[in-house]
Amino acid sequence: MRLVVVESGDLDEPTVRSLHALWQAAFDDFSVEDADHAFGGVHAMLLERRDVVAHAAVVPRDLVVGDRSFAAGYVEAVATLPGEQGSGLGSRVMTELARVLRERHTLGALSTGAHAFYGRLGWERWRGPTYVRTREGTLERTEEEDDGIMVLRFGPSADVDLTLPICCEDRPGDAW
């Protein structure tokens, strides 16, 4: 198996098709918007021949914590083929992605229900309230996201208070 780190713009069509096949196999409800959210950044993938077996992407997003703004890396589309889940492949791509986060961003963030998996990798659960800034510029509370947000603090974000409000910009599909 080969680990590859590549910008979205450098993905070839067969790899994109393989990514879509992976997401459909790994998730029951992976939408078109979910797939769109995974592009525009960097992908860490494990390939077996030309097939993507495990994947994680990080895309740039501006997040506001309290009154501080962060050029965050937001993790998207973390997936491992069902037959390979639990074998450490997801951890391998997330570990590589953490390097990218630290090189290019000031805070890592993601939304998940798999808290134990990410917690083992140094991610922390957000304990403060979550918000979305709408296209009109208003803040909307997103209580349903409060238990799902996790962050990876480092460098400029190492001292971020996990109980402060956190806000992202709205986008099509799931905001978080």
C-alpha positions as CSV (number, residue, x, y, z in Angstrom):
1,M,0.0,0.0,0.0
2,R,1.3,3.4,-1.0
3,L,0.6,6.7,1.0
4,V,0.0,9.7,-1.3
5,V,-0.5,13.3,-0.3
6,V,-1.9,15.4,-3.2
7,E,-3.7,18.8,-3.8
8,S,-7.2,18.5,-5.1
9,G,-6.3,20.1,-8.4
10,D,-3.7,17.4,-9.1
11,L,-6.1,14.5,-8.7
12,D,-6.6,12.6,-11.9
13,E,-10.1,11.4,-13.0
14,P,-9.5,7.7,-12.1
15,T,-8.5,8.7,-8.6
16,V,-11.6,10.9,-8.3
17,R,-13.8,8.0,-9.4
18,S,-12.1,5.8,-6.9
19,L,-12.7,8.3,-4.1
20,H,-16.4,8.5,-4.9
21,A,-16.6,4.7,-4.9
22,L,-14.8,4.6,-1.5
23,W,-17.2,7.2,0.0
24,Q,-20.3,5.3,-1.3
25,A,-18.9,2.0,0.2
26,A,-18.0,3.6,3.5
27,F,-21.0,5.8,4.2
28,D,-24.8,5.2,4.1
29,D,-25.6,8.8,3.4
30,F,-22.6,10.6,1.6
31,S,-24.2,13.4,-0.4
32,V,-23.1,15.3,-3.4
33,E,-22.4,18.3,-1.1
34,D,-20.3,16.0,1.2
35,A,-18.2,15.1,-1.8
36,D,-17.9,18.8,-2.9
37,H,-16.7,19.7,0.6
38,A,-13.8,17.3,0.3
39,F,-12.2,19.2,-2.6
40,G,-10.3,22.4,-2.6
41,G,-7.5,21.4,-0.3
42,V,-5.1,18.4,0.3
43,H,-5.8,14.7,0.3
44,A,-4.0,12.0,2.2
45,M,-4.7,8.6,0.6
46,L,-3.6,5.0,0.9
47,L,-3.7,3.4,-2.5
48,E,-3.6,-0.2,-3.4
49,R,-2.6,-0.2,-7.1
50,R,-4.9,2.7,-8.3
51,D,-7.7,2.1,-5.8
52,V,-8.2,4.4,-2.8
53,V,-8.4,2.2,0.3
54,A,-8.3,5.0,2.9
55,H,-8.7,8.8,2.6
56,A,-8.9,12.0,4.5
57,A,-8.9,15.6,3.2
58,V,-8.3,19.0,4.7
59,V,-9.7,22.2,3.2
60,P,-9.2,25.8,4.3
61,R,-12.0,27.4,6.3
62,D,-12.1,30.5,8.4
63,L,-13.3,29.7,12.0
64,V,-13.9,32.2,14.8
65,V,-13.4,31.2,18.4
66,G,-14.6,33.8,20.8
67,D,-13.2,37.0,19.3
68,R,-10.2,35.3,17.5
69,S,-10.1,34.3,13.9
70,F,-8.3,31.2,12.7
71,A,-7.2,30.1,9.2
72,A,-8.3,26.6,10.0
73,G,-7.9,23.3,8.2
74,Y,-11.2,21.5,8.2
75,V,-11.1,17.7,7.8
76,E,-13.5,16.1,5.4
77,A,-14.4,12.7,3.9
78,V,-12.4,10.5,6.2
79,A,-13.1,7.0,5.0
80,T,-11.7,3.5,4.9
81,L,-13.1,0.6,2.8
82,P,-15.4,-1.4,5.0
83,G,-13.3,-4.6,4.8
84,E,-10.2,-2.6,6.0
85,Q,-11.8,-0.6,8.8
86,G,-10.1,-1.1,12.2
87,S,-6.8,-2.0,10.7
88,G,-5.1,1.3,11.3
89,L,-5.4,2.7,7.8
90,G,-7.6,5.6,8.8
91,S,-5.1,6.5,11.6
92,R,-2.3,6.5,9.0
93,V,-4.0,9.0,6.7
94,M,-5.1,11.2,9.6
95,T,-1.6,11.2,11.0
96,E,-0.3,12.4,7.7
97,L,-3.0,15.0,7.4
98,A,-2.1,16.3,10.9
99,R,1.3,17.2,9.4
100,V,-0.4,19.2,6.6
101,L,-2.6,20.9,9.2
102,R,0.4,22.1,11.2
103,E,2.2,23.3,8.1
104,R,-0.6,25.2,6.5
105,H,-3.2,26.1,9.1
106,T,-3.5,27.6,12.6
107,L,-6.2,25.2,13.9
108,G,-7.6,21.8,12.9
109,A,-11.4,21.2,13.1
110,L,-13.9,18.5,12.1
111,S,-17.4,17.2,12.8
112,T,-17.8,13.6,13.8
113,G,-19.6,11.0,15.8
114,A,-16.4,8.9,16.1
115,H,-14.9,10.8,19.1
116,A,-12.8,7.9,20.4
117,F,-11.0,7.5,17.0
118,Y,-10.0,11.1,16.7
119,G,-9.3,11.5,20.4
120,R,-6.6,8.8,20.2
121,L,-5.0,11.0,17.5
122,G,-4.9,14.1,19.8
123,W,-8.2,15.7,18.7
124,E,-10.3,17.3,21.5
125,R,-14.0,17.6,21.8
126,W,-15.4,21.2,21.6
127,R,-17.3,22.0,24.7
128,G,-18.6,25.5,23.8
129,P,-21.6,26.5,21.7
130,T,-21.4,26.3,17.9
131,Y,-22.7,28.9,15.4
132,V,-22.9,29.5,11.7
133,R,-22.5,32.8,10.0
134,T,-25.2,33.0,7.3
135,R,-24.6,34.5,3.8
136,E,-26.6,37.5,5.2
137,G,-24.0,37.9,7.9
138,T,-26.2,36.9,10.9
139,L,-25.2,34.3,13.4
140,E,-27.3,31.2,13.8
141,R,-27.0,28.8,16.7
142,T,-26.3,25.2,15.7
143,E,-27.0,23.3,18.9
144,E,-27.3,20.0,17.0
145,E,-23.5,20.3,16.2
146,D,-22.4,21.0,19.8
147,D,-21.5,17.4,20.5
148,G,-19.8,16.7,17.2
149,I,-17.1,19.3,16.7
150,M,-13.5,18.4,17.5
151,V,-10.4,20.4,17.2
152,L,-6.6,19.9,17.0
153,R,-4.8,22.7,18.8
154,F,-1.2,23.6,18.0
155,G,1.0,26.7,17.5
156,P,-1.2,29.8,17.5
157,S,-4.3,27.8,18.7
158,A,-2.6,25.8,21.5
159,D,-4.2,28.0,24.2
160,V,-7.7,28.1,22.7
161,D,-10.4,27.8,25.3
162,L,-12.6,24.8,24.3
163,T,-15.6,26.3,26.1
164,L,-15.8,29.5,24.0
165,P,-18.3,29.9,21.1
166,I,-17.0,28.6,17.7
167,C,-18.4,29.8,14.4
168,C,-18.0,28.8,10.8
169,E,-19.2,30.3,7.5
170,D,-22.3,28.7,6.0
171,R,-22.0,26.5,3.0
172,P,-24.3,24.3,0.9
173,G,-25.1,21.0,2.6
174,D,-23.9,20.6,6.2
175,A,-22.4,23.8,7.5
176,W,-20.2,21.9,9.9
